[in-house]
Structures are given as C-alpha cells and as structure tokens.
Amino acid sequence: MAKTIGVGVIGMGWMGELHSRSYTQVPIRFHEAVGQPKLVVCADEFEHRAEHAQRLYGFEKRTTDWRAVVDDPSVDVINLTTPNHLHVEIAEAVAQAGKHLLCEKPVGRSPQETARIARSVEEAGIISHVGFNYRWIPVLQYTKQLIDDGRIGAITHYRGGFLEGYAANPHAMLTWRFLKDIAGMGVLGDMMSHSLDMAHMLIGPISEVVAQKETFILDRPQSVAGEGTHFDIREDGPRAQVENEDYVSALLRFENGARGTMEACRVVVGEKIALMFQINGRSGAFHWHLERQNELEFYEMDDKDASNDGYRHLLSGPQMPFHSNFNPAEGLQISYDDTKIIEAHQFLEAVAEGRPSEPGLPEALRVAEVAAAMQRSWESGSWEKVTPISQ
Ligand SMILES: NC(=O)c1ccc[n+]([C@@H]2O[C@H](COP(=O)([O-])OP(=O)(O)OC[C@H]3O[C@@H](n4cnc5c(N)ncnc54)[C@H](O)[C@@H]3O)[C@@H](O)[C@H]2O)c1
C-alpha cells in the first residue's frame, strides 16, 4: 500500500531544483512505488529562490529559515542541497529530530565532517541517502551485474577519472566551490567523490593510495551570492584567491588485489564531462564514458574463437535496471536528470519500507576515508592506508 512521505528541501539552487523536480516525477516514472512524495516546504536563504521553487514544483509552503523545515511536523524527510558548510549543522538537526536525510555529496567539507554526520545518523537510527546519482545510470547497474556474475573474471585493473572544464576559463567565477570555508575540499570532494563511489560500487573497497594535487588557476572573479551558477563567466570586477585544489590524481590498491588509477580535474581544457572508467578482469573488460552514458564497451575473452576478437558495443535498453521506467526502447537515451529521479525513488522506497538506503552515510564514509588517505599522502608523499577517520 502506498505511503505518503512529506518532503522538505533546503537549498534551492541547481541541485535543490533538480531534487524537487525529481520527487514530482517519482510517481510518474515508478508506478508501483510504495513511497509517494508530498512536497511540503522548500527553503532558501534568498526569498526569491524559495518563491521560484515553490511556484515551479508546487510546495505547500516556503521559508528562508531552514530550521522551520526541520521543525515542520508534516515533513518526514529532508533533502539537503545547500553548499557543504551547512551540512553538519543541518544534518545533525535532522538526526536529532528523528527525520530521514537525503544529503548531497561530498556530505562534509572534510572527511572528518562526513564522519561526524555518519555518526549522528547512525546514533539517531535514521535512514540516509547520499547524492552519488551516477551509480543509477542503467548501463552502470548492468555493468555491476556483469561483474558480479563473473563475466570478466577477477578484476585486475581499474582506471577511473572525472575531468571537466567548467572552470577552465580563468574568468570562470569564484563561487563557493573554490572556498575552503564553504566547500572545504576542491575536486577531491566535489568530483572525485563520485568516481570513488563508482569504483567502490563496481569492484569494491580501496585499501591504499598515493596521491598528488594541484591548483592551476590561482585567482578568479568574485561571484555574488544568490546570483547565477558555477558555470558563469565574468571578465570584470574584483578577483580573489582560489583556496582548494583544481586537480587530484592517485594510484590505487583495492582490497581484492586490483590495481588502479584515478584522476579528477575542473580546469582541464577540451574535456566537457569526462567521468569514465576502464576495468579489466582476467577474462574480460569494460570501457564507459559519461558523454556516452548510454553506451558500454564490453569485452569477453573467447578462448575457442579469437577470429572476431574485440569489444562489443552495448546500448542501454529495457534489459538493464531502471531503463524501462523511462522508455520501452533499446537504445533510447536516459539522461543525467533521470538518475536523480531514480535516486529520489530509491530513497523514498527505503523510507516507506523502513530499511537502510544505499548509498547512504556508511558508503559516503567509505569514500571520505579514501579522501582522507589521499590528503595524508599529499603531505607525506608516500603510500597511505585507508583507515577509519578519527575525530
Ligand atoms: N550529485 C551531483 O551531481 C551534484 C551536482 C552539483 C552539486 N552537488 C552538491 O549539491 C550541493 C549544492 O550544490 P549546488 O550546485 O546546487 O549549489 P548552488 O549554489 O546552485 O545552490 C545552493 C543553494 O543553497 C542556498 N543556501 C545557502 N545558504 C542557505 C541557508 N542558510 N539556508 C537555505 N538555503 C541556503 C543558496 O542560496 C543556493 O540557492 C553541494 O553539496 C554540491 O556538492 C551535487
């Protein structure tokens, strides 16, 4: 039987709007869903953003005070899409109120903040979910099935990356993402967290890393809070210092013995949104790239007939998880926004059924532990083991 779940969304920027839109789509895309969202209240510190979101997505109420969302008795789950510096305070208030939490990645500004939120979520016994939405691309869920079915054998290599040029222009604005007080980590939190979650989901935990970082563009034009997006360009006005890393790369050792590499950058020239992986096992391999997110290159070794040796090109289709929630045809495209609808659905189903949701804070904590090891490696210049985070 369907269960209505009252939703409050805090932070009505890019993600807040996308999450809100996604909740409205859950009943349309997932007809059998048990968890049915009711958009109760949206909050933004800027009234015009809250008003805009209320009008577009049909929230019953709006506010400029996030505490009013947490305190609202008709709100069962809170969707946290503010910049990272507010995540600890709001997530702890949500946990104390005994409500459930969908928090955007990287969760905390630092691995330690993520660990702190993970602990309060665990102590309160609430259900959590984290916005690692790329996981939900049907082709990736299918890749996971093929790996688990042993189709490429034991994994030997993993090469992951997330290369974007959104800040490649030196006149790209200094939004909160470049500031330590608000974002915390640079690409290690913002982009590599997605790659790490993907690697963990596909082949399992990373045990050891050696990493490097760089900031290639040292200052940028200042932005105005409440205006525009982090894709905006401005050639005049005052500039200020970039405070976190543009680039991170690492060598990886996985618990299962696989070896790997990972690279993330926000200022690379040429690449638009190169989230990708190449995975090799003892009897097969995969290539995948977000710019062709509905396509998978799949290689299976055939000892009996090597005459047509090579990768097969698979397209997203109804045989893959979630594809048919969007369309019935093989090869028709699933979009980035669709992955957020799947994410909202997964979270609401877990809440409706009173069970843990994945990826939740435990999975975000695994990612944060790898990030902490990379940060230690920046200092030591050596291999660092992935260990629990001490607070
Ligand atoms: N999963 C993904 O693919 C993805 C993509 C982009 C961003 N994110 C994450 O989502 C979060 C938000 O990013 P964004 O790009 O939407 O940022 P954004 O700057 O577009 O939006 C943030 C919003 O929060 C509001 N806000 C700030 N302080 C507030 C307060 N005290 N109370 C209420 N609202 C407040 C801002 O006014 C703004 O509207 C970040 O944690 C980011 O890392 C995830």
The ligand as an ORCA input file, in Angstrom:
! r2SCAN-3c Opt
* xyz 0 1
  N      25.247     14.937     -7.317
  C      25.654     15.834     -8.161
  O      25.863     15.547     -9.336
  C      25.845     17.256     -7.702
  C      25.965     18.283     -8.648
  C      26.102     19.598     -8.191
  C      26.150     19.857     -6.824
  N      26.065     18.830     -5.932
  C      26.099     19.122     -4.482
  O      24.855     19.743     -4.129
  C      25.050     20.748     -3.141
  C      24.527     22.078     -3.681
  O      25.178     22.406     -4.887
  P      24.501     23.353     -5.992
  O      25.307     23.231     -7.219
  O      23.040     23.090     -6.079
  O      24.759     24.763     -5.307
  P      24.013     26.135     -5.614
  O      24.945     27.205     -5.213
  O      23.449     26.141     -7.006
  O      22.754     26.107     -4.615
  C      22.871     26.182     -3.228
  C      21.627     26.892     -2.695
  O      21.651     26.872     -1.263
  C      21.173     28.131     -0.827
  N      21.582     28.407      0.560
  C      22.765     28.904      1.006
  N      22.723     29.094      2.336
  C      21.483     28.698      2.747
  C      20.815     28.669      4.006
  N      21.423     29.065      5.131
  N      19.538     28.208      4.049
  C      18.911     27.807      2.937
  N      19.476     27.842      1.692
  C      20.757     28.284      1.612
  C      21.765     29.110     -1.844
  O      21.094     30.371     -1.811
  C      21.543     28.359     -3.130
  O      20.278     28.639     -3.707
  C      26.540     20.737     -2.810
  O      26.760     19.938     -1.685
  C      27.168     20.092     -4.043
  O      28.402     19.426     -3.767
  C      25.901     17.547     -6.343
*
